[in-house]
Amino acid sequence: MQIVSITTNLGRYGGAQKVLLDLHNGLKSKFDCKIVGFQDFDQLHPKYGINEPEYEKLSYSSLQNKIIIVHARNVIPIIVALNTFLFLKSKIVYVSHNVYSTHKYLTFFPKTIVSISNKVTENLINYFGVKSDRINLIYNGIEDKCPLHHTHIYKQNGILKILYPARVNSVKRQLQIVNVLKDQLNAQVQIHFAGTGDDFDELHKLCSSSKNFKALGFVENLEYKILNYDYVMLYSAQEGLPLSLLEGIMCKKPLITNDVGGNWEIGVPGFNGVGLNEDWNTLAQQINDLLDIDENQYKLMSDRSRNLFLQKFKLEKMIENYSNLIKSL
């Protein structure tokens, strides 16, 4: 059976879409694979590099007698319904990329579900009532692009540099972070925000007059930018398994994160990460305390980050796990 990968908006450059593309490209050497979307081919985001013969706009024939891997929650009820009522005779795999707290009774799952983190698995079981034997934990993986010849100087010139790479919006909470931390951070701490989004213009204005913050905008080849920082940070309201954190540990960076989604599965507090609590009143102190971490502690955390990436989050591992799942269907 042909494998079809589908999500909603392939015209936008995002994390779930990048996982879809990486998975598709990894599987197509072993299986007959296609990408199916809702847009015409010329509306796809050019950064995905999708070749026209690999893409098909959604139709009855594109879904009939296929293995369909769905990467979007708002699409899965439609695909399940079409498969049932139109007798498509397809096998459906739903990949749950996030932790949800809405539309409980409007979300219909197929028999086979992939969870990308333990937190997502807990959400599927505890909120949606999915039986655990239907869930397959497969971590997202990324291609190893770390230039290991690079030598990093910790706290260069006495400055602790933190990169916050994420789409700039209310879920990622950049505006809230700046408003809470302004005038509270040590002068030696800098947080740079990489990414664009709905809140970028306001973020840029807030950061323009601050010595602690900088809005970088969209950053090409993020893994090379990460090398110049001491830590990678996320303090989001909601997450699945952030690719930016995977890029961080790929590049030997310790992580600074709160306990949402799979954050603490990538940056394990006390191991290769610093865990932040959800108390906004103490956030500045938690970050300022990073200045007390000495170079030996930092190097140990850095090495642990890289080793954790190699053990659990390489692209090849993800492809192998999905290949085994597909063969079992």
C-alpha positions in Angstrom: 0.0 0.0 0.0 1.2 3.5 -0.7 2.0 5.7 2.2 0.3 9.1 2.2 1.3 11.9 4.6 -1.2 14.6 5.3 -1.6 17.8 7.3 -3.4 21.1 7.0 -1.4 24.1 6.0 1.7 23.3 4.0 1.8 26.9 3.0 3.1 27.8 6.5 6.5 26.8 7.7 6.0 25.0 11.1 7.3 22.2 13.3 4.6 19.5 12.6 5.0 20.2 8.9 8.8 19.8 9.1 8.4 16.5 10.9 6.0 15.3 8.1 8.6 16.2 5.5 11.5 14.6 7.3 9.4 11.4 7.8 8.3 11.4 4.2 11.8 11.8 2.9 13.1 9.1 5.2 10.4 6.6 4.3 10.4 7.1 0.6 13.6 5.1 0.1 11.7 2.1 1.6 8.1 2.6 0.6 6.0 4.2 -2.1 5.2 7.6 -0.5 3.2 10.7 -1.4 2.3 14.0 0.4 -1.3 15.0 0.2 -2.5 18.5 1.1 -5.3 21.0 0.8 -3.4 23.5 -1.3 -2.4 23.6 -5.0 1.2 22.8 -5.5 2.3 26.4 -6.2 0.9 27.4 -2.8 3.3 25.1 -0.8 6.0 26.8 1.2 9.2 26.7 -0.9 11.4 25.9 2.1 9.9 22.4 2.3 11.5 21.6 -1.1 8.6 19.3 -2.1 9.0 18.0 -5.7 5.8 18.2 -7.7 5.6 14.5 -8.5 5.6 13.8 -4.8 2.6 15.9 -4.1 -1.1 15.4 -4.7 -4.1 17.6 -3.7 -6.7 15.9 -1.6 -9.1 13.8 -3.5 -11.0 10.5 -3.1 -8.4 8.6 -5.1 -5.5 10.1 -3.1 -7.0 8.5 0.1 -8.3 5.2 -1.3 -6.5 2.0 -0.2 -3.6 3.7 1.4 -1.7 3.9 4.7 -2.5 7.5 5.7 -0.3 9.2 8.2 -2.1 12.2 9.6 -0.2 15.0 11.3 -3.0 17.4 12.3 -5.8 17.0 14.9 -8.3 19.0 12.9 -7.9 16.7 9.9 -8.1 13.3 11.7 -12.0 13.3 12.2 -12.5 14.0 8.5 -10.1 11.3 7.4 -11.6 8.8 9.9 -15.2 9.6 8.7 -14.2 9.4 5.0 -12.5 6.1 5.5 -15.6 4.7 7.2 -18.5 6.1 5.1 -16.8 6.1 1.7 -15.2 2.6 2.2 -11.7 3.9 1.4 -10.2 0.7 2.8 -7.3 2.6 4.1 -5.2 2.2 7.3 -4.9 5.4 9.3 -2.0 6.4 11.7 -2.6 9.6 13.7 0.5 11.4 14.9 -0.3 13.5 18.0 2.1 16.5 18.1 0.7 18.4 21.1 -1.0 18.4 24.4 -4.7 19.5 24.0 -7.4 20.7 26.4 -10.2 21.5 24.0 -12.6 19.7 21.6 -12.6 16.5 23.6 -15.8 15.1 22.1 -15.1 16.3 18.5 -11.8 14.5 18.2 -12.1 11.0 16.7 -9.0 8.7 16.7 -8.1 5.8 14.5 -7.0 2.5 16.0 -3.3 3.4 15.6 -1.9 6.5 17.3 1.7 7.8 17.5 2.6 10.0 20.5 5.7 12.1 20.2 6.3 12.4 24.0 5.3 11.0 27.3 3.3 14.1 28.1 1.4 13.7 24.9 0.7 10.1 25.8 -0.6 11.2 29.2 -2.9 13.7 27.5 -4.3 11.1 25.1 -5.0 8.7 28.0 -6.1 11.1 30.7 -8.0 13.7 28.7 -9.2 11.9 25.6 -9.6 8.5 27.3 -7.5 6.6 24.7 -6.5 3.1 25.7 -2.7 2.9 26.2 -2.3 -0.2 23.9 -3.4 2.0 20.9 -0.5 4.4 21.5 3.0 4.1 20.1 5.6 6.4 21.6 7.9 7.6 18.8 10.1 10.6 19.5 10.7 13.1 16.7 14.1 13.0 15.3 16.2 15.5 13.3 19.2 15.2 11.0 22.5 15.6 12.8 23.9 18.9 11.5 26.1 19.8 14.4 29.5 21.1 13.3 31.4 19.4 16.1 34.7 21.2 15.2 33.2 24.4 16.7 34.7 25.5 20.1 32.3 27.3 22.4 33.5 29.7 25.1 31.2 29.7 28.0 30.1 33.1 29.2 32.3 34.8 26.7 33.2 38.3 27.8 31.3 37.6 31.0 27.9 37.5 29.2 25.5 34.6 29.6 23.8 34.3 26.3 20.4 32.5 26.0 18.6 31.8 22.7 14.8 31.6 22.7 14.0 30.1 19.3 10.2 29.9 18.6 7.4 31.3 16.6 6.5 34.7 18.2 3.0 34.4 19.6 1.0 34.2 22.7 1.6 30.5 23.2 5.4 30.9 23.2 4.9 33.9 25.5 7.8 36.1 24.4 6.0 39.4 25.1 5.0 38.2 28.6 8.5 37.1 29.3 10.0 40.5 28.4 7.4 42.4 30.3 8.0 40.3 33.4 11.8 40.2 33.2 12.5 43.8 32.2 14.6 45.6 34.8 14.9 42.3 36.7 17.7 40.5 35.0 21.4 40.8 35.8 23.2 43.0 33.3 25.3 39.9 32.4 22.3 38.0 31.1 21.1 38.3 27.5 18.0 36.6 25.9 17.8 36.7 22.2 14.5 35.7 20.5 14.8 33.9 17.1 11.7 33.7 15.0 8.8 35.7 13.6 5.0 35.6 14.1 2.0 37.6 15.1 3.6 39.3 18.0 7.0 40.1 16.4 6.5 43.8 15.7 5.6 44.4 19.3 8.4 42.2 20.6 10.9 44.1 18.4 9.7 47.4 19.9 10.0 46.1 23.5 13.5 44.7 22.9 14.9 47.7 21.0 15.5 49.8 24.2 16.7 46.9 26.3 20.3 45.6 27.0 19.0 42.2 28.1 16.8 41.4 25.1 17.1 41.3 21.3 14.5 40.2 18.6 16.5 38.6 15.8 13.6 37.7 13.5 13.7 34.7 11.3 17.1 32.9 11.5 18.3 30.8 8.6 20.4 27.7 9.5 19.5 27.9 13.1 21.9 25.2 14.2 24.8 27.5 13.4 23.3 30.4 15.3 22.8 28.1 18.3 26.5 27.5 18.5 27.1 31.1 19.7 24.8 30.7 22.8 25.3 29.2 26.2 21.7 27.9 26.6 18.5 27.3 24.6 15.3 28.3 26.3 11.5 27.8 26.0 8.9 28.9 28.5 5.8 28.2 26.4 2.2 27.7 27.5 1.9 24.6 25.4 4.2 22.2 23.6 4.5 18.8 22.0 8.2 18.0 21.4 9.9 21.2 20.2 12.2 20.8 17.3 14.2 23.9 18.5 15.1 22.1 21.7 16.2 19.1 19.7 18.4 21.4 17.7 19.7 22.7 21.0 20.9 19.4 22.4 22.1 18.4 18.9 24.5 21.3 19.3 25.5 20.4 22.9 23.5 23.1 24.5 21.9 22.7 28.0 18.2 23.7 28.0 16.2 26.1 30.2 12.5 25.0 30.1 9.3 24.7 31.9 7.4 21.4 32.3 5.1 21.4 29.3 4.9 18.9 26.5 8.1 16.9 26.1 10.4 19.8 27.2 11.7 17.9 30.2 12.2 14.7 28.2 14.7 16.7 26.0 16.2 18.9 28.7 16.1 16.8 31.8 16.3 19.0 35.0 19.5 18.3 36.9 20.9 16.3 34.0 21.2 18.4 30.9 18.7 21.1 31.7 17.4 23.6 34.1 13.8 23.2 35.0 11.8 26.4 35.5 8.7 26.5 37.6 5.5 28.4 36.6 5.9 31.2 39.1 6.4 34.4 37.1 7.4 36.2 40.4 10.5 34.0 40.7 11.4 33.7 37.0 14.0 36.4 37.0 15.8 34.9 40.0 15.7 31.5 38.4 17.5 32.9 35.3 19.9 35.1 37.2 21.0 32.0 39.2 22.4 30.5 36.0 25.3 32.8 36.5 26.4 30.6 39.4 26.9 27.5 37.2 30.6 27.0 36.8 32.4 25.9 33.7 32.8 22.3 34.8 29.1 22.0 35.5 28.3 23.6 32.2 30.6 21.3 30.2 29.0 18.2 31.9 25.5 19.4 31.0 26.6 20.1 27.4 28.1 16.7 26.9 25.0 15.1 28.4 22.8 17.1 25.9 24.8 15.8 22.9 24.7 12.2 24.2 21.0 12.3 24.8 20.4 13.5 21.3 22.5 10.7 19.8 20.7 8.1 21.9 17.1 9.1 21.4 16.5 11.9 18.9 18.4 11.3 15.7 16.4 11.2 12.5 17.5 7.7 11.6 15.9 6.4 14.9 12.6 8.1 14.1 12.5 6.6 10.6 13.4 3.1 11.9 10.6 3.3 14.5 8.0 4.4 11.9 9.1 1.8 9.4 8.6 -0.9 12.0 5.2 0.4 12.9 4.1 0.5 9.2 5.3 -3.0 8.7 3.1 -4.1 11.6 -0.1 -2.7 10.2 
